[in-house]
Amino acid sequence: MALPKLLIMDEPSLGLAPVLVKQIFDNIKEINEEGVTVLQVEQNVVQTLNMCHRAYVLENGRIALQGTGKELLLNDHVKEAYLGI
């Protein structure tokens, strides 16, 4: 597709070796920096929150938390439930 405005991805890093995961996330970030909006569903919480502008945490099919990636990385509930901290 030529010049898309939106890229939607579901678990792009699932099942990949760590080296490939880093490469995938670098590519996603580059695509976004070129002006493409990226909607990504991902369980790789740390890497995703480190690169995203806006994030939503779903629990039981409902939005439980929302904010910037950095805000959610600092959120106590996210740390406990998703990061094991």
mmCIF file as gemmi writes it, N, C-alpha and C atoms, coordinates in Angstrom:
data_model
loop_
_atom_site.group_PDB
_atom_site.id
_atom_site.type_symbol
_atom_site.label_atom_id
_atom_site.label_alt_id
_atom_site.label_comp_id
_atom_site.label_asym_id
_atom_site.label_entity_id
_atom_site.label_seq_id
_atom_site.pdbx_PDB_ins_code
_atom_site.Cartn_x
_atom_site.Cartn_y
_atom_site.Cartn_z
_atom_site.occupancy
_atom_site.B_iso_or_equiv
_atom_site.pdbx_formal_charge
_atom_site.auth_seq_id
_atom_site.auth_asym_id
_atom_site.pdbx_PDB_model_num
ATOM 1 N N . MET Axp A 1 ? 0.848 -1.159 0 1 0 ? 1 A 1
ATOM 2 C CA . MET Axp A 1 ? 0 0 0 1 0 ? 1 A 1
ATOM 3 C C . MET Axp A 1 ? 0.9 1.23 0 1 0 ? 1 A 1
ATOM 4 N N . ALA Axp A 2 ? 0.604 2.173 -0.827 1 0 ? 2 A 1
ATOM 5 C CA . ALA Axp A 2 ? 1.408 3.38 -0.926 1 0 ? 2 A 1
ATOM 6 C C . ALA Axp A 2 ? 0.937 4.427 0.084 1 0 ? 2 A 1
ATOM 7 N N . LEU Axp A 3 ? 1.865 4.938 0.856 1 0 ? 3 A 1
ATOM 8 C CA . LEU Axp A 3 ? 1.633 6.026 1.797 1 0 ? 3 A 1
ATOM 9 C C . LEU Axp A 3 ? 0.432 5.821 2.72 1 0 ? 3 A 1
ATOM 10 N N . PRO Axp A 4 ? 0.426 4.754 3.512 1 0 ? 4 A 1
ATOM 11 C CA . PRO Axp A 4 ? -0.687 4.556 4.442 1 0 ? 4 A 1
ATOM 12 C C . PRO Axp A 4 ? -0.653 5.608 5.552 1 0 ? 4 A 1
ATOM 13 N N . LYS Axp A 5 ? -1.81 5.915 6.115 1 0 ? 5 A 1
ATOM 14 C CA . LYS Axp A 5 ? -1.902 6.855 7.233 1 0 ? 5 A 1
ATOM 15 C C . LYS Axp A 5 ? -1.978 6.122 8.561 1 0 ? 5 A 1
ATOM 16 N N . LEU Axp A 6 ? -2.328 4.828 8.512 1 0 ? 6 A 1
ATOM 17 C CA . LEU Axp A 6 ? -2.529 4.04 9.715 1 0 ? 6 A 1
ATOM 18 C C . LEU Axp A 6 ? -1.98 2.631 9.506 1 0 ? 6 A 1
ATOM 19 N N . LEU Axp A 7 ? -1.246 2.143 10.505 1 0 ? 7 A 1
ATOM 20 C CA . LEU Axp A 7 ? -0.747 0.774 10.517 1 0 ? 7 A 1
ATOM 21 C C . LEU Axp A 7 ? -1.29 0.115 11.775 1 0 ? 7 A 1
ATOM 22 N N . ILE Axp A 8 ? -2.032 -0.984 11.62 1 0 ? 8 A 1
ATOM 23 C CA . ILE Axp A 8 ? -2.603 -1.709 12.75 1 0 ? 8 A 1
ATOM 24 C C . ILE Axp A 8 ? -1.89 -3.048 12.854 1 0 ? 8 A 1
ATOM 25 N N . MET Axp A 9 ? -1.388 -3.347 14.068 1 0 ? 9 A 1
ATOM 26 C CA . MET Axp A 9 ? -0.651 -4.593 14.278 1 0 ? 9 A 1
ATOM 27 C C . MET Axp A 9 ? -1.135 -5.297 15.535 1 0 ? 9 A 1
ATOM 28 N N . ASP Axp A 10 ? -1.162 -6.615 15.471 1 0 ? 10 A 1
ATOM 29 C CA . ASP Axp A 10 ? -1.538 -7.436 16.611 1 0 ? 10 A 1
ATOM 30 C C . ASP Axp A 10 ? -0.364 -8.349 16.939 1 0 ? 10 A 1
ATOM 31 N N . GLU Axp A 11 ? 0.245 -8.101 18.074 1 0 ? 11 A 1
ATOM 32 C CA . GLU Axp A 11 ? 1.363 -8.913 18.567 1 0 ? 11 A 1
ATOM 33 C C . GLU Axp A 11 ? 2.486 -9.103 17.551 1 0 ? 11 A 1
ATOM 34 N N . PRO Axp A 12 ? 3.071 -8.02 17.031 1 0 ? 12 A 1
ATOM 35 C CA . PRO Axp A 12 ? 4.123 -8.18 16.02 1 0 ? 12 A 1
ATOM 36 C C . PRO Axp A 12 ? 5.388 -8.865 16.541 1 0 ? 12 A 1
ATOM 37 N N . SER Axp A 13 ? 5.582 -8.917 17.86 1 0 ? 13 A 1
ATOM 38 C CA . SER Axp A 13 ? 6.804 -9.533 18.375 1 0 ? 13 A 1
ATOM 39 C C . SER Axp A 13 ? 6.596 -10.958 18.877 1 0 ? 13 A 1
ATOM 40 N N . LEU Axp A 14 ? 5.372 -11.453 18.814 1 0 ? 14 A 1
ATOM 41 C CA . LEU Axp A 14 ? 5.051 -12.764 19.368 1 0 ? 14 A 1
ATOM 42 C C . LEU Axp A 14 ? 5.876 -13.874 18.721 1 0 ? 14 A 1
ATOM 43 N N . GLY Axp A 15 ? 6.584 -14.628 19.558 1 0 ? 15 A 1
ATOM 44 C CA . GLY Axp A 15 ? 7.318 -15.798 19.092 1 0 ? 15 A 1
ATOM 45 C C . GLY Axp A 15 ? 8.644 -15.517 18.409 1 0 ? 15 A 1
ATOM 46 N N . LEU Axp A 16 ? 9.091 -14.277 18.424 1 0 ? 16 A 1
ATOM 47 C CA . LEU Axp A 16 ? 10.344 -13.94 17.743 1 0 ? 16 A 1
ATOM 48 C C . LEU Axp A 16 ? 11.522 -13.949 18.71 1 0 ? 16 A 1
ATOM 49 N N . ALA Axp A 17 ? 12.702 -14.186 18.185 1 0 ? 17 A 1
ATOM 50 C CA . ALA Axp A 17 ? 13.935 -14.123 18.969 1 0 ? 17 A 1
ATOM 51 C C . ALA Axp A 17 ? 14.166 -12.676 19.412 1 0 ? 17 A 1
ATOM 52 N N . PRO Axp A 18 ? 14.8 -12.481 20.566 1 0 ? 18 A 1
ATOM 53 C CA . PRO Axp A 18 ? 15.025 -11.128 21.082 1 0 ? 18 A 1
ATOM 54 C C . PRO Axp A 18 ? 15.674 -10.162 20.086 1 0 ? 18 A 1
ATOM 55 N N . VAL Axp A 19 ? 16.585 -10.645 19.268 1 0 ? 19 A 1
ATOM 56 C CA . VAL Axp A 19 ? 17.237 -9.778 18.283 1 0 ? 19 A 1
ATOM 57 C C . VAL Axp A 19 ? 16.21 -9.283 17.261 1 0 ? 19 A 1
ATOM 58 N N . LEU Axp A 20 ? 15.329 -10.165 16.837 1 0 ? 20 A 1
ATOM 59 C CA . LEU Axp A 20 ? 14.295 -9.786 15.883 1 0 ? 20 A 1
ATOM 60 C C . LEU Axp A 20 ? 13.254 -8.865 16.521 1 0 ? 20 A 1
ATOM 61 N N . VAL Axp A 21 ? 12.95 -9.08 17.801 1 0 ? 21 A 1
ATOM 62 C CA . VAL Axp A 21 ? 12.002 -8.21 18.503 1 0 ? 21 A 1
ATOM 63 C C . VAL Axp A 21 ? 12.522 -6.779 18.514 1 0 ? 21 A 1
ATOM 64 N N . LYS Axp A 22 ? 13.798 -6.614 18.826 1 0 ? 22 A 1
ATOM 65 C CA . LYS Axp A 22 ? 14.386 -5.277 18.824 1 0 ? 22 A 1
ATOM 66 C C . LYS Axp A 22 ? 14.286 -4.65 17.444 1 0 ? 22 A 1
ATOM 67 N N . GLN Axp A 23 ? 14.583 -5.433 16.418 1 0 ? 23 A 1
ATOM 68 C CA . GLN Axp A 23 ? 14.522 -4.925 15.049 1 0 ? 23 A 1
ATOM 69 C C . GLN Axp A 23 ? 13.085 -4.531 14.671 1 0 ? 23 A 1
ATOM 70 N N . ILE Axp A 24 ? 12.118 -5.347 15.059 1 0 ? 24 A 1
ATOM 71 C CA . ILE Axp A 24 ? 10.709 -5.035 14.773 1 0 ? 24 A 1
ATOM 72 C C . ILE Axp A 24 ? 10.314 -3.729 15.444 1 0 ? 24 A 1
ATOM 73 N N . PHE Axp A 25 ? 10.666 -3.564 16.717 1 0 ? 25 A 1
ATOM 74 C CA . PHE Axp A 25 ? 10.306 -2.339 17.431 1 0 ? 25 A 1
ATOM 75 C C . PHE Axp A 25 ? 11.025 -1.12 16.847 1 0 ? 25 A 1
ATOM 76 N N . ASP Axp A 26 ? 12.257 -1.289 16.428 1 0 ? 26 A 1
ATOM 77 C CA . ASP Axp A 26 ? 12.972 -0.186 15.77 1 0 ? 26 A 1
ATOM 78 C C . ASP Axp A 26 ? 12.262 0.205 14.475 1 0 ? 26 A 1
ATOM 79 N N . ASN Axp A 27 ? 11.817 -0.786 13.715 1 0 ? 27 A 1
ATOM 80 C CA . ASN Axp A 27 ? 11.103 -0.515 12.462 1 0 ? 27 A 1
ATOM 81 C C . ASN Axp A 27 ? 9.767 0.178 12.713 1 0 ? 27 A 1
ATOM 82 N N . ILE Axp A 28 ? 9.053 -0.268 13.734 1 0 ? 28 A 1
ATOM 83 C CA . ILE Axp A 28 ? 7.767 0.356 14.071 1 0 ? 28 A 1
ATOM 84 C C . ILE Axp A 28 ? 7.978 1.813 14.461 1 0 ? 28 A 1
ATOM 85 N N . LYS Axp A 29 ? 8.982 2.061 15.273 1 0 ? 29 A 1
ATOM 86 C CA . LYS Axp A 29 ? 9.272 3.437 15.688 1 0 ? 29 A 1
ATOM 87 C C . LYS Axp A 29 ? 9.623 4.307 14.476 1 0 ? 29 A 1
ATOM 88 N N . GLU Axp A 30 ? 10.413 3.781 13.571 1 0 ? 30 A 1
ATOM 89 C CA . GLU Axp A 30 ? 10.799 4.512 12.365 1 0 ? 30 A 1
ATOM 90 C C . GLU Axp A 30 ? 9.579 4.834 11.501 1 0 ? 30 A 1
ATOM 91 N N . ILE Axp A 31 ? 8.695 3.865 11.342 1 0 ? 31 A 1
ATOM 92 C CA . ILE Axp A 31 ? 7.464 4.08 10.569 1 0 ? 31 A 1
ATOM 93 C C . ILE Axp A 31 ? 6.64 5.192 11.197 1 0 ? 31 A 1
ATOM 94 N N . ASN Axp A 32 ? 6.523 5.173 12.512 1 0 ? 32 A 1
ATOM 95 C CA . ASN Axp A 32 ? 5.768 6.208 13.214 1 0 ? 32 A 1
ATOM 96 C C . ASN Axp A 32 ? 6.414 7.577 13.055 1 0 ? 32 A 1
ATOM 97 N N . GLU Axp A 33 ? 7.728 7.63 13.123 1 0 ? 33 A 1
ATOM 98 C CA . GLU Axp A 33 ? 8.438 8.908 12.978 1 0 ? 33 A 1
ATOM 99 C C . GLU Axp A 33 ? 8.283 9.488 11.573 1 0 ? 33 A 1
ATOM 100 N N . GLU Axp A 34 ? 7.935 8.629 10.605 1 0 ? 34 A 1
ATOM 101 C CA . GLU Axp A 34 ? 7.696 9.094 9.242 1 0 ? 34 A 1
ATOM 102 C C . GLU Axp A 34 ? 6.277 9.636 9.062 1 0 ? 34 A 1
ATOM 103 N N . GLY Axp A 35 ? 5.489 9.654 10.144 1 0 ? 35 A 1
ATOM 104 C CA . GLY Axp A 35 ? 4.159 10.24 10.093 1 0 ? 35 A 1
ATOM 105 C C . GLY Axp A 35 ? 3.003 9.274 10.026 1 0 ? 35 A 1
ATOM 106 N N . VAL Axp A 36 ? 3.274 7.989 10.115 1 0 ? 36 A 1
ATOM 107 C CA . VAL Axp A 36 ? 2.208 6.995 10.075 1 0 ? 36 A 1
ATOM 108 C C . VAL Axp A 36 ? 1.735 6.731 11.506 1 0 ? 36 A 1
ATOM 109 N N . THR Axp A 37 ? 0.426 6.8 11.722 1 0 ? 37 A 1
ATOM 110 C CA . THR Axp A 37 ? -0.145 6.455 13.016 1 0 ? 37 A 1
ATOM 111 C C . THR Axp A 37 ? -0.078 4.941 13.173 1 0 ? 37 A 1
ATOM 112 N N . VAL Axp A 38 ? 0.353 4.487 14.356 1 0 ? 38 A 1
ATOM 113 C CA . VAL Axp A 38 ? 0.493 3.057 14.61 1 0 ? 38 A 1
ATOM 114 C C . VAL Axp A 38 ? -0.423 2.671 15.764 1 0 ? 38 A 1
ATOM 115 N N . LEU Axp A 39 ? -1.273 1.684 15.524 1 0 ? 39 A 1
ATOM 116 C CA . LEU Axp A 39 ? -2.108 1.089 16.56 1 0 ? 39 A 1
ATOM 117 C C . LEU Axp A 39 ? -1.589 -0.317 16.761 1 0 ? 39 A 1
ATOM 118 N N . GLN Axp A 40 ? -1.111 -0.589 17.964 1 0 ? 40 A 1
ATOM 119 C CA . GLN Axp A 40 ? -0.437 -1.859 18.217 1 0 ? 40 A 1
ATOM 120 C C . GLN Axp A 40 ? -1.007 -2.517 19.462 1 0 ? 40 A 1
ATOM 121 N N . VAL Axp A 41 ? -1.403 -3.766 19.331 1 0 ? 41 A 1
ATOM 122 C CA . VAL Axp A 41 ? -1.797 -4.594 20.467 1 0 ? 41 A 1
ATOM 123 C C . VAL Axp A 41 ? -0.588 -5.46 20.768 1 0 ? 41 A 1
ATOM 124 N N . GLU Axp A 42 ? -0.112 -5.406 22.016 1 0 ? 42 A 1
ATOM 125 C CA . GLU Axp A 42 ? 1.167 -6.065 22.312 1 0 ? 42 A 1
ATOM 126 C C . GLU Axp A 42 ? 1.24 -6.438 23.781 1 0 ? 42 A 1
ATOM 127 N N . GLN Axp A 43 ? 1.787 -7.623 24.065 1 0 ? 43 A 1
ATOM 128 C CA . GLN Axp A 43 ? 2.003 -8.039 25.447 1 0 ? 43 A 1
ATOM 129 C C . GLN Axp A 43 ? 3.424 -7.758 25.916 1 0 ? 43 A 1
ATOM 130 N N . ASN Axp A 44 ? 4.285 -7.331 25.029 1 0 ? 44 A 1
ATOM 131 C CA . ASN Axp A 44 ? 5.643 -6.929 25.397 1 0 ? 44 A 1
ATOM 132 C C . ASN Axp A 44 ? 5.531 -5.515 25.97 1 0 ? 44 A 1
ATOM 133 N N . VAL Axp A 45 ? 5.142 -5.439 27.238 1 0 ? 45 A 1
ATOM 134 C CA . VAL Axp A 45 ? 4.725 -4.187 27.865 1 0 ? 45 A 1
ATOM 135 C C . VAL Axp A 45 ? 5.844 -3.154 27.919 1 0 ? 45 A 1
ATOM 136 N N . VAL Axp A 46 ? 6.998 -3.527 28.397 1 0 ? 46 A 1
ATOM 137 C CA . VAL Axp A 46 ? 8.078 -2.553 28.597 1 0 ? 46 A 1
ATOM 138 C C . VAL Axp A 46 ? 8.492 -1.904 27.287 1 0 ? 46 A 1
ATOM 139 N N . GLN Axp A 47 ? 8.778 -2.702 26.286 1 0 ? 47 A 1
ATOM 140 C CA . GLN Axp A 47 ? 9.222 -2.121 25.012 1 0 ? 47 A 1
ATOM 141 C C . GLN Axp A 47 ? 8.131 -1.272 24.382 1 0 ? 47 A 1
ATOM 142 N N . THR Axp A 48 ? 6.901 -1.718 24.483 1 0 ? 48 A 1
ATOM 143 C CA . THR Axp A 48 ? 5.801 -0.972 23.883 1 0 ? 48 A 1
ATOM 144 C C . THR Axp A 48 ? 5.597 0.364 24.589 1 0 ? 48 A 1
ATOM 145 N N . LEU Axp A 49 ? 5.548 0.356 25.911 1 0 ? 49 A 1
ATOM 146 C CA . LEU Axp A 49 ? 5.334 1.605 26.645 1 0 ? 49 A 1
ATOM 147 C C . LEU Axp A 49 ? 6.505 2.568 26.49 1 0 ? 49 A 1
ATOM 148 N N . ASN Axp A 50 ? 7.697 2.041 26.306 1 0 ? 50 A 1
ATOM 149 C CA . ASN Axp A 50 ? 8.86 2.909 26.102 1 0 ? 50 A 1
ATOM 150 C C . ASN Axp A 50 ? 8.806 3.676 24.79 1 0 ? 50 A 1
ATOM 151 N N . MET Axp A 51 ? 8.06 3.187 23.809 1 0 ? 51 A 1
ATOM 152 C CA . MET Axp A 51 ? 8.062 3.851 22.516 1 0 ? 51 A 1
ATOM 153 C C . MET Axp A 51 ? 6.749 4.532 22.152 1 0 ? 51 A 1
ATOM 154 N N . CYS Axp A 52 ? 5.7 4.277 22.92 1 0 ? 52 A 1
ATOM 155 C CA . CYS Axp A 52 ? 4.394 4.791 22.495 1 0 ? 52 A 1
ATOM 156 C C . CYS Axp A 52 ? 4.101 6.185 23.045 1 0 ? 52 A 1
ATOM 157 N N . HIS Axp A 53 ? 3.243 6.872 22.314 1 0 ? 53 A 1
ATOM 158 C CA . HIS Axp A 53 ? 2.801 8.201 22.722 1 0 ? 53 A 1
ATOM 159 C C . HIS Axp A 53 ? 1.606 8.091 23.658 1 0 ? 53 A 1
ATOM 160 N N . ARG Axp A 54 ? 0.727 7.154 23.386 1 0 ? 54 A 1
ATOM 161 C CA . ARG Axp A 54 ? -0.501 6.971 24.144 1 0 ? 54 A 1
ATOM 162 C C . ARG Axp A 54 ? -0.727 5.478 24.303 1 0 ? 54 A 1
ATOM 163 N N . ALA Axp A 55 ? -1.185 5.07 25.495 1 0 ? 55 A 1
ATOM 164 C CA . ALA Axp A 55 ? -1.397 3.646 25.742 1 0 ? 55 A 1
ATOM 165 C C . ALA Axp A 55 ? -2.67 3.426 26.56 1 0 ? 55 A 1
ATOM 166 N N . TYR Axp A 56 ? -3.236 2.265 26.374 1 0 ? 56 A 1
ATOM 167 C CA . TYR Axp A 56 ? -4.426 1.854 27.099 1 0 ? 56 A 1
ATOM 168 C C . TYR Axp A 56 ? -4.171 0.465 27.662 1 0 ? 56 A 1
ATOM 169 N N . VAL Axp A 57 ? -4.545 0.238 28.908 1 0 ? 57 A 1
ATOM 170 C CA . VAL Axp A 57 ? -4.44 -1.074 29.532 1 0 ? 57 A 1
ATOM 171 C C . VAL Axp A 57 ? -5.849 -1.64 29.603 1 0 ? 57 A 1
ATOM 172 N N . LEU Axp A 58 ? -6.036 -2.796 28.987 1 0 ? 58 A 1
ATOM 173 C CA . LEU Axp A 58 ? -7.34 -3.452 29.006 1 0 ? 58 A 1
ATOM 174 C C . LEU Axp A 58 ? -7.353 -4.542 30.062 1 0 ? 58 A 1
ATOM 175 N N . GLU Axp A 59 ? -8.418 -4.582 30.837 1 0 ? 59 A 1
ATOM 176 C CA . GLU Axp A 59 ? -8.633 -5.659 31.8 1 0 ? 59 A 1
ATOM 177 C C . GLU Axp A 59 ? -10.069 -6.122 31.64 1 0 ? 59 A 1
ATOM 178 N N . ASN Axp A 60 ? -10.241 -7.405 31.386 1 0 ? 60 A 1
ATOM 179 C CA . ASN Axp A 60 ? -11.576 -7.981 31.179 1 0 ? 60 A 1
ATOM 180 C C . ASN Axp A 60 ? -12.349 -7.244 30.09 1 0 ? 60 A 1
ATOM 181 N N . GLY Axp A 61 ? -11.658 -6.858 29.029 1 0 ? 61 A 1
ATOM 182 C CA . GLY Axp A 61 ? -12.302 -6.233 27.885 1 0 ? 61 A 1
ATOM 183 C C . GLY Axp A 61 ? -12.652 -4.765 28.054 1 0 ? 61 A 1
ATOM 184 N N . ARG Axp A 62 ? -12.216 -4.157 29.136 1 0 ? 62 A 1
ATOM 185 C CA . ARG Axp A 62 ? -12.516 -2.74 29.392 1 0 ? 62 A 1
ATOM 186 C C . ARG Axp A 62 ? -11.217 -1.967 29.615 1 0 ? 62 A 1
ATOM 187 N N . ILE Axp A 63 ? -11.238 -0.689 29.279 1 0 ? 63 A 1
ATOM 188 C CA . ILE Axp A 63 ? -10.076 0.159 29.512 1 0 ? 63 A 1
ATOM 189 C C . ILE Axp A 63 ? -9.964 0.419 31.009 1 0 ? 63 A 1
ATOM 190 N N . ALA Axp A 64 ? -8.886 -0.081 31.603 1 0 ? 64 A 1
ATOM 191 C CA . ALA Axp A 64 ? -8.66 0.093 33.039 1 0 ? 64 A 1
ATOM 192 C C . ALA Axp A 64 ? -7.784 1.312 33.31 1 0 ? 64 A 1
ATOM 193 N N . LEU Axp A 65 ? -6.829 1.567 32.429 1 0 ? 65 A 1
ATOM 194 C CA . LEU Axp A 65 ? -5.898 2.682 32.591 1 0 ? 65 A 1
ATOM 195 C C . LEU Axp A 65 ? -5.577 3.25 31.222 1 0 ? 65 A 1
ATOM 196 N N . GLN Axp A 66 ? -5.23 4.521 31.214 1 0 ? 66 A 1
ATOM 197 C CA . GLN Axp A 66 ? -4.773 5.143 29.985 1 0 ? 66 A 1
ATOM 198 C C . GLN Axp A 66 ? -3.823 6.27 30.33 1 0 ? 66 A 1
ATOM 199 N N . GLY Axp A 67 ? -2.955 6.591 29.404 1 0 ? 67 A 1
ATOM 200 C CA . GLY Axp A 67 ? -1.993 7.665 29.601 1 0 ? 67 A 1
ATOM 201 C C . GLY Axp A 67 ? -0.859 7.538 28.601 1 0 ? 67 A 1
ATOM 202 N N . THR Axp A 68 ? 0.164 8.336 28.81 1 0 ? 68 A 1
ATOM 203 C CA . THR Axp A 68 ? 1.341 8.194 27.961 1 0 ? 68 A 1
ATOM 204 C C . THR Axp A 68 ? 2.071 6.916 28.37 1 0 ? 68 A 1
ATOM 205 N N . GLY Axp A 69 ? 2.941 6.446 27.495 1 0 ? 69 A 1
ATOM 206 C CA . GLY Axp A 69 ? 3.715 5.263 27.826 1 0 ? 69 A 1
ATOM 207 C C . GLY Axp A 69 ? 4.524 5.452 29.095 1 0 ? 69 A 1
ATOM 208 N N . LYS Axp A 70 ? 5.128 6.614 29.237 1 0 ? 70 A 1
ATOM 209 C CA . LYS Axp A 70 ? 5.949 6.89 30.422 1 0 ? 70 A 1
ATOM 210 C C . LYS Axp A 70 ? 5.107 6.932 31.694 1 0 ? 70 A 1
ATOM 211 N N . GLU Axp A 71 ? 3.912 7.513 31.611 1 0 ? 71 A 1
ATOM 212 C CA . GLU Axp A 71 ? 3.024 7.548 32.774 1 0 ? 71 A 1
ATOM 213 C C . GLU Axp A 71 ? 2.657 6.137 33.22 1 0 ? 71 A 1
ATOM 214 N N . LEU Axp A 72 ? 2.335 5.285 32.257 1 0 ? 72 A 1
ATOM 215 C CA . LEU Axp A 72 ? 1.934 3.927 32.616 1 0 ? 72 A 1
ATOM 216 C C . LEU Axp A 72 ? 3.104 3.09 33.111 1 0 ? 72 A 1
ATOM 217 N N . LEU Axp A 73 ? 4.302 3.348 32.615 1 0 ? 73 A 1
ATOM 218 C CA . LEU Axp A 73 ? 5.486 2.645 33.145 1 0 ? 73 A 1
ATOM 219 C C . LEU Axp A 73 ? 5.72 2.965 34.611 1 0 ? 73 A 1
ATOM 220 N N . LEU Axp A 74 ? 5.317 4.157 35.037 1 0 ? 74 A 1
ATOM 221 C CA . LEU Axp A 74 ? 5.488 4.574 36.429 1 0 ? 74 A 1
ATOM 222 C C . LEU Axp A 74 ? 4.295 4.228 37.311 1 0 ? 74 A 1
ATOM 223 N N . ASN Axp A 75 ? 3.204 3.753 36.722 1 0 ? 75 A 1
ATOM 224 C CA . ASN Axp A 75 ? 1.983 3.446 37.453 1 0 ? 75 A 1
ATOM 225 C C . ASN Axp A 75 ? 2.175 2.192 38.303 1 0 ? 75 A 1
ATOM 226 N N . ASP Axp A 76 ? 1.823 2.276 39.585 1 0 ? 76 A 1
ATOM 227 C CA . ASP Axp A 76 ? 2.024 1.157 40.507 1 0 ? 76 A 1
ATOM 228 C C . ASP Axp A 76 ? 1.24 -0.095 40.094 1 0 ? 76 A 1
ATOM 229 N N . HIS Axp A 77 ? 0.021 0.09 39.612 1 0 ? 77 A 1
ATOM 230 C CA . HIS Axp A 77 ? -0.789 -1.061 39.193 1 0 ? 77 A 1
ATOM 231 C C . HIS Axp A 77 ? -0.139 -1.764 37.995 1 0 ? 77 A 1
ATOM 232 N N . VAL Axp A 78 ? 0.336 -1.004 37.037 1 0 ? 78 A 1
ATOM 233 C CA . VAL Axp A 78 ? 0.998 -1.59 35.869 1 0 ? 78 A 1
ATOM 234 C C . VAL Axp A 78 ? 2.27 -2.316 36.304 1 0 ? 78 A 1
ATOM 235 N N . LYS Axp A 79 ? 3.033 -1.686 37.181 1 0 ? 79 A 1
ATOM 236 C CA . LYS Axp A 79 ? 4.267 -2.323 37.663 1 0 ? 79 A 1
ATOM 237 C C . LYS Axp A 79 ? 3.974 -3.666 38.323 1 0 ? 79 A 1
ATOM 238 N N . GLU Axp A 80 ? 2.962 -3.705 39.16 1 0 ? 80 A 1
ATOM 239 C CA . GLU Axp A 80 ? 2.65 -4.924 39.889 1 0 ? 80 A 1
ATOM 240 C C . GLU Axp A 80 ? 2.008 -5.998 39.011 1 0 ? 80 A 1
ATOM 241 N N . ALA Axp A 81 ? 0.998 -5.604 38.231 1 0 ? 81 A 1
ATOM 242 C CA . ALA Axp A 81 ? 0.219 -6.582 37.469 1 0 ? 81 A 1
ATOM 243 C C . ALA Axp A 81 ? 0.894 -7.045 36.185 1 0 ? 81 A 1
ATOM 244 N N . TYR Axp A 82 ? 1.662 -6.154 35.542 1 0 ? 82 A 1
ATOM 245 C CA . TYR Axp A 82 ? 2.177 -6.482 34.21 1 0 ? 82 A 1
ATOM 246 C C . TYR Axp A 82 ? 3.698 -6.574 34.139 1 0 ? 82 A 1
ATOM 247 N N . LEU Axp A 83 ? 4.375 -5.94 35.064 1 0 ? 83 A 1
ATOM 248 C CA . LEU Axp A 83 ? 5.842 -5.944 35.002 1 0 ? 83 A 1
ATOM 249 C C . LEU Axp A 83 ? 6.469 -6.774 36.108 1 0 ? 83 A 1
ATOM 250 N N . GLY Axp A 84 ? 5.668 -7.225 37.066 1 0 ? 84 A 1
ATOM 251 C CA . GLY Axp A 84 ? 6.177 -8.051 38.154 1 0 ? 84 A 1
ATOM 252 C C . GLY Axp A 84 ? 7.119 -7.315 39.091 1 0 ? 84 A 1
ATOM 253 N N . ILE Axp A 85 ? 6.925 -6.011 39.205 1 0 ? 85 A 1
ATOM 254 C CA . ILE Axp A 85 ? 7.798 -5.206 40.07 1 0 ? 85 A 1
ATOM 255 C C . ILE Axp A 85 ? 7.088 -4.911 41.371 1 0 ? 85 A 1
